[in-house]
Amino acid sequence: MAYNAIFHPEKDRKITVKRPSLQKIRNELRKLLFKRINNKILQLLALKQERRELYYTRNISEEKYFEIIKPIQTKIQQLMKSLDESIVLCHTCGDLEGNRIYRNKDKTWYCLRCYEILERSDRKEFEALTRLD
């Protein structure tokens, strides 16, 4: 499948792995990282649920409950943000495999297909705006 996206080398960064053996290693590493982060998030969500149940069964104050929950929620948000900003997943479709392009405009990584769609959309928006002038 050919991708005709306009690549801006001065602004965007493209990471391409051409050798199938290296692609397999890259993809397996991404899957491993995703699985580890996802498992950690699930553990923290389970812990948060346990704390919520304590809140209801032990009648602790709401203030104390939020004091207990806040560090857990902060850690969950940090993990989700780090995953969202990483090269592991395409920011739009969530694909774990394939080459990536860092789109400086958004400060995030995309697969080639999503990058092309975004670039095409930007061009159409720009053309529409210039027609309005």
TIZASE-379505 format. One record per residue: residue number from 1; residue in one letter; x, y, z of N, C-alpha, C in turn. Coordinates in steps of 0.2 Angstrom, whole numbers, always signed. Example, Ala and Ser with C-alpha at 12.3 -4.5 7.8 and 13.67 -1.06 7.14 Angstrom:
BEGIN
+-----+----+-------+--------+-------+--------+---------+-------+-------+--------+-------+
!   i ! aa ! neast ! nnorth !   nup ! caeast ! canorth !  caup ! ceast ! cnorth !   cup !
+-----+----+-------+--------+-------+--------+---------+-------+-------+--------+-------+
!   1 !  A !   +66 !    -28 !   +39 !    +62 !     -22 !   +39 !   +66 !    -16 !   +39 !
!   2 !  S !   +64 !    -11 !   +35 !    +68 !      -5 !   +36 !   +64 !     +0 !   +39 !
+-----+----+-------+--------+-------+--------+---------+-------+-------+--------+-------+
//
This chain:
BEGIN
+-----+----+-------+--------+-------+--------+---------+-------+-------+--------+-------+
!   i ! aa ! neast ! nnorth !   nup ! caeast ! canorth !  caup ! ceast ! cnorth !   cup !
+-----+----+-------+--------+-------+--------+---------+-------+-------+--------+-------+
!   1 !  M !    +4 !     -6 !    +0 !     +0 !      +0 !    +0 !    +4 !     +6 !    +0 !
!   2 !  A !    +3 !    +11 !    -4 !     +7 !     +17 !    -5 !    +4 !    +22 !    -1 !
!   3 !  Y !    +9 !    +26 !    +2 !     +7 !     +32 !    +6 !    +9 !    +38 !    +3 !
!   4 !  N !    +5 !    +43 !    +2 !     +7 !     +49 !    -2 !    +7 !    +55 !    +3 !
!   5 !  A !    +8 !    +54 !    +9 !     +8 !     +59 !   +14 !   +14 !    +64 !   +12 !
!   6 !  I !   +12 !    +70 !   +13 !    +18 !     +75 !   +13 !   +22 !    +75 !   +19 !
!   7 !  F !   +28 !    +73 !   +19 !    +32 !     +72 !   +24 !   +36 !    +78 !   +25 !
!   8 !  H !   +36 !    +81 !   +31 !    +40 !     +88 !   +32 !   +46 !    +86 !   +36 !
!   9 !  P !   +52 !    +84 !   +32 !    +58 !     +82 !   +36 !   +61 !    +88 !   +41 !
!  10 !  E !   +59 !    +94 !   +39 !    +62 !     +99 !   +44 !   +58 !   +100 !   +50 !
!  11 !  K !   +52 !    +97 !   +50 !    +47 !     +97 !   +56 !   +46 !    +91 !   +59 !
!  12 !  D !   +45 !    +86 !   +55 !    +42 !     +79 !   +57 !   +48 !    +74 !   +56 !
!  13 !  R !   +47 !    +69 !   +60 !    +52 !     +64 !   +61 !   +49 !    +57 !   +59 !
!  14 !  K !   +52 !    +54 !   +54 !    +50 !     +47 !   +52 !   +55 !    +42 !   +54 !
!  15 !  I !   +52 !    +36 !   +57 !    +56 !     +31 !   +59 !   +54 !    +25 !   +55 !
!  16 !  T !   +58 !    +22 !   +51 !    +57 !     +17 !   +46 !   +61 !    +11 !   +47 !
!  17 !  V !   +58 !     +5 !   +49 !    +62 !      -1 !   +49 !   +60 !     -5 !   +43 !
!  18 !  K !   +65 !     -7 !   +39 !    +64 !     -11 !   +33 !   +65 !    -18 !   +33 !
!  19 !  R !   +70 !    -20 !   +37 !    +71 !     -27 !   +38 !   +66 !    -31 !   +42 !
!  20 !  P !   +63 !    -36 !   +39 !    +58 !     -40 !   +43 !   +60 !    -43 !   +49 !
!  21 !  S !   +66 !    -45 !   +50 !    +68 !     -47 !   +57 !   +68 !    -42 !   +62 !
!  22 !  L !   +70 !    -36 !   +60 !    +70 !     -30 !   +65 !   +63 !    -28 !   +66 !
!  23 !  Q !   +59 !    -28 !   +61 !    +52 !     -26 !   +62 !   +48 !    -31 !   +67 !
!  24 !  K !   +50 !    -37 !   +67 !    +47 !     -42 !   +71 !   +49 !    -40 !   +78 !
!  25 !  I !   +56 !    -39 !   +79 !    +58 !     -37 !   +86 !   +55 !    -31 !   +88 !
!  26 !  R !   +55 !    -26 !   +84 !    +52 !     -19 !   +86 !   +44 !    -20 !   +88 !
!  27 !  N !   +41 !    -24 !   +84 !    +34 !     -25 !   +86 !   +33 !    -29 !   +92 !
!  28 !  E !   +37 !    -34 !   +94 !    +37 !     -38 !  +100 !   +38 !    -34 !  +106 !
!  29 !  L !   +43 !    -29 !  +105 !    +45 !     -25 !  +111 !   +39 !    -20 !  +112 !
!  30 !  R !   +36 !    -17 !  +107 !    +30 !     -13 !  +108 !   +25 !    -17 !  +112 !
!  31 !  K !   +23 !    -23 !  +109 !    +18 !     -27 !  +113 !   +20 !    -28 !  +120 !
!  32 !  L !   +26 !    -30 !  +121 !    +28 !     -31 !  +128 !   +27 !    -24 !  +132 !
!  33 !  L !   +30 !    -19 !  +130 !    +29 !     -13 !  +134 !   +22 !    -11 !  +135 !
!  34 !  F !   +18 !    -12 !  +130 !    +10 !     -10 !  +130 !    +7 !    -15 !  +136 !
!  35 !  K !    +9 !    -21 !  +135 !     +6 !     -26 !  +140 !    +8 !    -24 !  +147 !
!  36 !  R !   +15 !    -22 !  +148 !    +17 !     -21 !  +155 !   +13 !    -15 !  +158 !
!  37 !  I !   +13 !     -9 !  +154 !    +10 !      -3 !  +156 !    +2 !     -4 !  +157 !
!  38 !  N !    -1 !     -8 !  +153 !     -8 !      -9 !  +153 !    -9 !    -13 !  +160 !
!  39 !  N !    -5 !    -18 !  +161 !     -6 !     -22 !  +167 !    -5 !    -18 !  +173 !
!  40 !  K !    +0 !    -14 !  +173 !     +1 !      -9 !  +179 !    -5 !     -5 !  +180 !
!  41 !  I !    -8 !     -2 !  +175 !    -14 !      +2 !  +175 !   -20 !     -2 !  +178 !
!  42 !  L !   -21 !     -8 !  +176 !    -26 !     -12 !  +178 !   -25 !    -14 !  +186 !
!  43 !  Q !   -19 !    -15 !  +188 !    -18 !     -16 !  +195 !   -20 !    -10 !  +199 !
!  44 !  L !   -18 !     -4 !  +196 !    -19 !      +2 !  +200 !   -27 !     +3 !  +200 !
!  45 !  L !   -30 !     +2 !  +195 !    -38 !      +2 !  +195 !   -41 !     -2 !  +200 !
!  46 !  A !   -38 !     -8 !  +200 !    -41 !     -13 !  +205 !   -40 !    -11 !  +212 !
!  47 !  L !   -34 !     -8 !  +214 !    -32 !      -5 !  +220 !   -37 !     +1 !  +222 !
!  48 !  K !   -38 !     +5 !  +217 !    -43 !     +11 !  +217 !   -50 !     +8 !  +219 !
!  49 !  Q !   -52 !     +3 !  +216 !    -58 !      +0 !  +218 !   -59 !     -3 !  +225 !
!  50 !  E !   -53 !     -6 !  +227 !    -53 !      -8 !  +234 !   -53 !     -3 !  +239 !
!  51 !  R !   -50 !     +3 !  +237 !    -50 !      +9 !  +242 !   -58 !    +12 !  +242 !
!  52 !  R !   -61 !    +11 !  +236 !    -68 !     +14 !  +235 !   -72 !    +10 !  +240 !
!  53 !  E !   -71 !     +3 !  +240 !    -75 !      -1 !  +244 !   -74 !     +0 !  +251 !
!  54 !  L !   -68 !     +2 !  +253 !    -66 !      +3 !  +260 !   -70 !    +10 !  +262 !
!  55 !  Y !   -70 !    +14 !  +257 !    -74 !     +21 !  +259 !   -81 !    +19 !  +260 !
!  56 !  Y !   -84 !    +15 !  +257 !    -91 !     +13 !  +258 !   -93 !     +9 !  +264 !
!  57 !  T !   -88 !     +4 !  +266 !    -89 !      +0 !  +271 !   -87 !     +2 !  +278 !
!  58 !  R !   -82 !     +7 !  +278 !    -79 !      +9 !  +284 !   -81 !    +16 !  +286 !
!  59 !  N !   -85 !    +19 !  +282 !    -87 !     +26 !  +283 !   -82 !    +31 !  +284 !
!  60 !  I !   -76 !    +31 !  +280 !    -71 !     +36 !  +281 !   -74 !    +42 !  +278 !
!  61 !  S !   -71 !    +48 !  +280 !    -73 !     +54 !  +277 !   -71 !    +55 !  +269 !
!  62 !  E !   -75 !    +59 !  +266 !    -74 !     +60 !  +259 !   -67 !    +63 !  +258 !
!  63 !  E !   -65 !    +67 !  +262 !    -58 !     +70 !  +262 !   -53 !    +65 !  +262 !
!  64 !  K !   -53 !    +61 !  +267 !    -48 !     +55 !  +268 !   -48 !    +51 !  +262 !
!  65 !  Y !   -54 !    +49 !  +259 !    -55 !     +45 !  +254 !   -51 !    +48 !  +248 !
!  66 !  F !   -52 !    +54 !  +246 !    -48 !     +57 !  +241 !   -41 !    +58 !  +242 !
!  67 !  E !   -39 !    +59 !  +248 !    -32 !     +59 !  +250 !   -29 !    +52 !  +248 !
!  68 !  I !   -32 !    +47 !  +249 !    -30 !     +40 !  +248 !   -30 !    +39 !  +240 !
!  69 !  I !   -35 !    +41 !  +237 !    -36 !     +39 !  +230 !   -31 !    +44 !  +225 !
!  70 !  K !   -30 !    +50 !  +227 !    -26 !     +55 !  +223 !   -20 !    +52 !  +220 !
!  71 !  P !   -15 !    +49 !  +225 !     -9 !     +46 !  +222 !   -10 !    +41 !  +217 !
!  72 !  I !   -15 !    +37 !  +218 !    -16 !     +31 !  +214 !   -19 !    +34 !  +207 !
!  73 !  Q !   -23 !    +39 !  +207 !    -26 !     +42 !  +201 !   -21 !    +45 !  +197 !
!  74 !  T !   -16 !    +49 !  +201 !    -11 !     +52 !  +198 !    -6 !    +47 !  +194 !
!  75 !  K !    -4 !    +42 !  +197 !     +0 !     +37 !  +194 !    -4 !    +34 !  +188 !
!  76 !  I !   -10 !    +33 !  +188 !    -14 !     +30 !  +182 !   -13 !    +35 !  +176 !
!  77 !  Q !   -14 !    +41 !  +178 !    -14 !     +47 !  +173 !    -7 !    +47 !  +170 !
!  78 !  Q !    -2 !    +47 !  +174 !     +5 !     +47 !  +171 !    +6 !    +41 !  +167 !
!  79 !  L !    +4 !    +35 !  +169 !     +5 !     +30 !  +164 !    +2 !    +30 !  +158 !
!  80 !  M !    -5 !    +32 !  +158 !     -9 !     +33 !  +152 !    -6 !    +39 !  +147 !
!  81 !  K !    -3 !    +44 !  +150 !     +0 !     +50 !  +147 !    +6 !    +47 !  +143 !
!  82 !  S !   +10 !    +44 !  +147 !    +17 !     +41 !  +144 !   +16 !    +36 !  +138 !
!  83 !  L !   +10 !    +32 !  +139 !     +9 !     +28 !  +134 !    +6 !    +32 !  +128 !
!  84 !  D !    +2 !    +36 !  +129 !     -1 !     +41 !  +123 !    +4 !    +45 !  +120 !
!  85 !  E !    +9 !    +47 !  +123 !    +15 !     +51 !  +120 !   +20 !    +47 !  +117 !
!  86 !  S !   +20 !    +40 !  +118 !    +26 !     +36 !  +116 !   +25 !    +34 !  +109 !
!  87 !  I !   +30 !    +31 !  +106 !    +30 !     +28 !   +99 !   +27 !    +21 !   +99 !
!  88 !  V !   +25 !    +19 !  +105 !    +22 !     +12 !  +105 !   +16 !    +11 !  +102 !
!  89 !  L !   +11 !    +16 !  +103 !     +5 !     +16 !   +99 !    +4 !    +22 !   +95 !
!  90 !  C !    +0 !    +21 !   +89 !     -2 !     +26 !   +85 !    -7 !    +30 !   +89 !
!  91 !  H !    -6 !    +37 !   +89 !    -10 !     +41 !   +93 !   -17 !    +41 !   +91 !
!  92 !  T !   -19 !    +40 !   +85 !    -25 !     +40 !   +82 !   -29 !    +33 !   +82 !
!  93 !  C !   -26 !    +28 !   +79 !    -29 !     +21 !   +79 !   -27 !    +16 !   +84 !
!  94 !  G !   -21 !    +18 !   +88 !    -19 !     +13 !   +93 !   -15 !     +7 !   +90 !
!  95 !  D !   -13 !     +7 !   +84 !    -10 !      +2 !   +81 !    -3 !     +1 !   +84 !
!  96 !  L !    -1 !     -5 !   +86 !     +5 !      -7 !   +89 !   +11 !     -8 !   +84 !
!  97 !  E !    +9 !    -10 !   +78 !    +14 !     -12 !   +73 !   +15 !     -6 !   +68 !
!  98 !  G !   +21 !     -7 !   +64 !    +22 !      -3 !   +58 !   +27 !     +3 !   +60 !
!  99 !  N !   +29 !     +6 !   +55 !    +33 !     +12 !   +55 !   +29 !    +18 !   +58 !
! 100 !  R !   +33 !    +23 !   +61 !    +29 !     +29 !   +64 !   +32 !    +35 !   +61 !
! 101 !  I !   +28 !    +41 !   +61 !    +30 !     +47 !   +60 !   +28 !    +52 !   +66 !
! 102 !  Y !   +33 !    +56 !   +68 !    +32 !     +60 !   +74 !   +30 !    +67 !   +70 !
! 103 !  R !   +23 !    +69 !   +72 !    +21 !     +75 !   +69 !   +22 !    +81 !   +74 !
! 104 !  N !   +27 !    +85 !   +72 !    +29 !     +90 !   +76 !   +23 !    +95 !   +78 !
! 105 !  K !   +18 !    +96 !   +73 !    +12 !    +100 !   +74 !    +8 !    +98 !   +81 !
! 106 !  D !    +8 !    +91 !   +81 !     +4 !     +88 !   +87 !    +8 !    +86 !   +93 !
! 107 !  K !   +15 !    +85 !   +91 !    +19 !     +83 !   +96 !   +18 !    +76 !   +98 !
! 108 !  T !   +16 !    +72 !   +93 !    +15 !     +64 !   +94 !   +16 !    +60 !   +88 !
! 109 !  W !   +16 !    +53 !   +90 !    +18 !     +48 !   +85 !   +12 !    +46 !   +81 !
! 110 !  Y !   +12 !    +44 !   +75 !     +6 !     +42 !   +71 !    +9 !    +36 !   +66 !
! 111 !  C !    +5 !    +31 !   +65 !     +7 !     +26 !   +59 !    +6 !    +30 !   +53 !
! 112 !  L !    +9 !    +27 !   +48 !     +9 !     +31 !   +41 !    +2 !    +32 !   +38 !
! 113 !  R !    -2 !    +27 !   +39 !     -9 !     +28 !   +37 !   -13 !    +34 !   +40 !
! 114 !  C !   -12 !    +35 !   +47 !    -16 !     +40 !   +50 !   -12 !    +47 !   +49 !
! 115 !  Y !    -5 !    +47 !   +48 !     -2 !     +53 !   +46 !    -4 !    +55 !   +40 !
! 116 !  E !    -5 !    +51 !   +35 !     -7 !     +53 !   +28 !   -14 !    +56 !   +29 !
! 117 !  I !   -19 !    +53 !   +32 !    -26 !     +56 !   +33 !   -25 !    +63 !   +36 !
! 118 !  L !   -21 !    +64 !   +42 !    -21 !     +70 !   +45 !   -18 !    +75 !   +40 !
! 119 !  E !   -13 !    +74 !   +36 !    -10 !     +78 !   +32 !   -15 !    +80 !   +26 !
! 120 !  R !   -19 !    +75 !   +24 !    -24 !     +77 !   +19 !   -29 !    +81 !   +21 !
! 121 !  S !   -31 !    +80 !   +27 !    -36 !     +84 !   +31 !   -34 !    +91 !   +32 !
! 122 !  D !   -27 !    +92 !   +34 !    -25 !     +99 !   +35 !   -24 !   +102 !   +28 !
! 123 !  R !   -22 !    +99 !   +23 !    -22 !    +102 !   +16 !   -29 !   +105 !   +14 !
! 124 !  K !   -34 !   +100 !   +15 !    -41 !    +102 !   +13 !   -43 !   +108 !   +17 !
! 125 !  E !   -42 !   +108 !   +24 !    -44 !    +114 !   +28 !   -40 !   +120 !   +26 !
! 126 !  F !   -34 !   +120 !   +24 !    -30 !    +125 !   +22 !   -33 !   +128 !   +15 !
! 127 !  E !   -35 !   +124 !   +10 !    -37 !    +126 !    +4 !   -44 !   +129 !    +5 !
! 128 !  A !   -48 !   +126 !   +10 !    -55 !    +129 !   +11 !   -54 !   +136 !   +14 !
! 129 !  L !   -49 !   +137 !   +18 !    -48 !    +144 !   +21 !   -46 !   +149 !   +16 !
! 130 !  T !   -41 !   +146 !   +12 !    -39 !    +151 !    +7 !   -44 !   +153 !    +2 !
! 131 !  R !   -49 !   +149 !    +0 !    -55 !    +151 !    -4 !   -59 !   +156 !    -1 !
! 132 !  L !   -59 !   +156 !    +6 !    -63 !    +161 !   +10 !   -61 !   +168 !    +9 !
! 133 !  D !   -54 !   +168 !    +8 !    -51 !    +175 !    +8 !   -52 !   +179 !    +1 !
+-----+----+-------+--------+-------+--------+---------+-------+-------+--------+-------+
//
